Amino acid sequence: MIEIHGFAIVSADDRIADFSGAIPPALRNEADWAYFQAELDRADLVALGRLAHEAAPNARGRRRLVLSRSARALERRADGWWWNPAEIPWREVAVALMPQGGRVATPGGRAAFDFFLGVGYAAFHLSRVEGLSLPCGRPLFARTLDGVPARRILGEAGLSPRESRALDAAAGVTLTVWRA
């Protein structure tokens, strides 16, 4: 069995980056980062979009799967596995890379979040910086562009908020884990 876990920190208006695609300092938080890194350490595979892969070097040597239209089906490159979802279905990739099952962590970007939303998350770990707004920023999900909040999108995908807590009360950072 494969469990897919999404991870994001967003602004109050469900943005993962500013208008240029950069993550502003206000969306960076040490408590959230520590939680996120510990969860990535539990994953058997980290699946992320090409831009997220390029923005975050794999310093810890985690096993990576990069979603990219430049890949030919599923191919092994020096920096990880590269996969073009338009050329080979997730099921075949999952069997090839994780025949015994395991946990997949998806830390973004938006195209990866949307893709795995369609596959089905076992859990989505959503951190939020309360009071921070990023008008015209990059949304967590494509439907957020149409004004649909993340909580509704996750709920419609069959997830419910099961655990909530303050990660950094002084900074207004909360965590809600949505589970299937």
Backbone hydrogen bonds, N-H to C=O, Kabsch-Sander energy under -0.5 kcal/mol:
donor,donor_aa,acceptor,acceptor_aa,energy
3,E,102,G,-2.7
5,H,3,E,-0.5
5,H,104,V,-3.2
6,G,123,A,-2.2
7,F,106,T,-2.2
8,A,125,H,-2.1
10,V,127,S,-2.4
11,S,15,R,-1.7
12,A,129,V,-0.6
12,A,132,L,-2.8
13,D,132,L,-0.6
14,D,11,S,-1.9
16,I,138,R,-2.9
17,A,138,R,-1.0
18,D,22,A,-3.0
21,G,18,D,-1.7
27,L,24,P,-2.2
28,R,25,P,-1.8
33,W,29,N,-2.7
34,A,30,E,-2.5
35,Y,31,A,-2.1
36,F,32,D,-2.9
37,Q,33,W,-2.8
38,A,34,A,-2.1
39,E,35,Y,-2.1
40,L,36,F,-2.4
41,D,37,Q,-2.0
42,R,38,A,-0.7
42,R,39,E,-0.8
43,A,40,L,-1.2
44,D,103,R,-2.5
45,L,103,R,-1.3
46,V,63,R,-2.6
47,A,45,L,-0.6
47,A,105,A,-2.7
48,L,46,V,-0.5
48,L,65,L,-2.4
49,G,108,G,-2.2
50,R,67,L,-1.3
53,H,49,G,-2.5
54,E,50,R,-2.8
55,A,51,L,-2.1
56,A,52,A,-1.3
59,A,57,P,-1.9
61,G,58,N,-1.7
64,R,62,R,-0.5
65,L,46,V,-2.8
66,V,81,W,-3.2
67,L,48,L,-2.5
67,L,65,L,-0.6
68,S,66,V,-0.5
68,S,83,W,-2.8
71,A,68,S,-1.2
73,A,71,A,-0.8
75,E,82,W,-2.9
77,R,75,E,-0.5
77,R,80,G,-2.8
80,G,77,R,-1.6
81,W,64,R,-2.7
82,W,75,E,-3.3
83,W,66,V,-3.0
84,N,73,A,-2.7
87,E,84,N,-2.2
88,I,84,N,-1.2
92,E,89,P,-0.6
93,V,89,P,-1.7
94,A,90,W,-3.3
95,V,91,R,-2.1
96,A,92,E,-2.2
97,L,93,V,-2.7
98,M,94,A,-2.6
101,G,98,M,-2.1
102,G,1,M,-2.3
104,V,3,E,-3.3
105,A,45,L,-2.7
106,T,5,H,-3.0
108,G,47,A,-0.5
113,F,109,G,-2.6
114,D,110,R,-3.0
115,F,111,A,-2.5
116,F,112,A,-2.5
117,L,113,F,-1.5
118,G,114,D,-1.5
118,G,115,F,-0.6
119,V,115,F,-1.3
120,G,116,F,-3.0
122,A,4,I,-2.7
123,A,4,I,-1.7
124,F,178,W,-2.6
125,H,6,G,-3.4
126,L,124,F,-0.9
126,L,176,T,-2.8
127,S,8,A,-3.1
127,S,125,H,-0.7
128,R,174,T,-2.4
129,V,10,V,-2.7
130,E,128,R,-0.9
130,E,172,G,-2.9
132,L,129,V,-1.6
133,S,131,G,-0.5
137,G,134,L,-2.3
138,R,17,A,-1.2
138,R,18,D,-0.6
140,L,14,D,-2.2
144,T,141,F,-1.3
145,L,142,A,-1.7
146,D,143,R,-1.1
147,G,144,T,-1.9
148,V,143,R,-1.7
152,R,149,P,-0.6
153,I,149,P,-2.0
154,L,150,A,-3.0
155,G,151,R,-2.0
156,E,152,R,-2.7
157,A,153,I,-1.1
158,G,155,G,-1.8
159,L,154,L,-2.3
160,S,179,R,-2.4
162,R,160,S,-0.5
162,R,177,V,-2.8
163,E,177,V,-1.3
165,R,175,L,-2.2
167,L,165,R,-0.5
167,L,173,V,-2.4
168,D,173,V,-2.0
171,A,168,D,-0.6
172,G,168,D,-0.8
172,G,169,A,-0.8
173,V,168,D,-2.2
174,T,128,R,-2.3
174,T,172,G,-0.6
175,L,165,R,-2.9
176,T,126,L,-2.3
177,V,163,E,-2.8
178,W,124,F,-2.9
178,W,176,T,-0.7
179,R,160,S,-2.8
180,A,122,A,-2.2
